[in-house]
Amino acid sequence: MQVCVKCKKEMKCEKNGVAVRFGNGEHAYMGDTFKCPTCGTEIVVTNPLPIFDQGLKLKSDDDVWMD
C-alpha cells in the first residue's frame, strides 16, 4: 500500500507500465503511477532492476525521465 504522507490517505493506482528512464534512456525501471485522491501528489513505484531497451521500443509520452 502507498500512503500520502501529507494527507494520510491511501494512494490509488493511476497507470501501470510506466518507464522511469535515466541517462540516454536505454535503461528503464518499469513501474506503476499512484496518485493521492486528496491532494493529487503522484509517485511511481518501480521494480528493483532496470531493463535494457536498446531500440527504445518502450518509450512513450508517459515515461518519467530522471535528472
TAZINOR-V270976 format. One record per residue. N is the residue number from 1. D_FIRST is the distance of its C-alpha to the first C-alpha in whole Angstrom. Layout:
N & D_FIRST
N & D_FIRST
This chain:
1 & 0
2 & 4
3 & 6
4 & 10
5 & 12
6 & 15
7 & 14
8 & 12
9 & 10
10 & 7
11 & 8
12 & 9
13 & 10
14 & 14
15 & 15
16 & 15
17 & 17
18 & 18
19 & 20
20 & 20
21 & 24
22 & 26
23 & 29
24 & 32
25 & 29
26 & 29
27 & 26
28 & 23
29 & 19
30 & 18
31 & 14
32 & 12
33 & 13
34 & 10
35 & 12
36 & 12
37 & 14
38 & 16
39 & 17
40 & 16
41 & 15
42 & 14
43 & 12
44 & 13
45 & 11
46 & 13
47 & 15
48 & 17
49 & 20
50 & 22
51 & 24
52 & 28
53 & 29
54 & 33
55 & 34
56 & 31
57 & 30
58 & 27
59 & 27
60 & 26
61 & 26
62 & 22
63 & 22
64 & 21
65 & 24
66 & 24
67 & 27
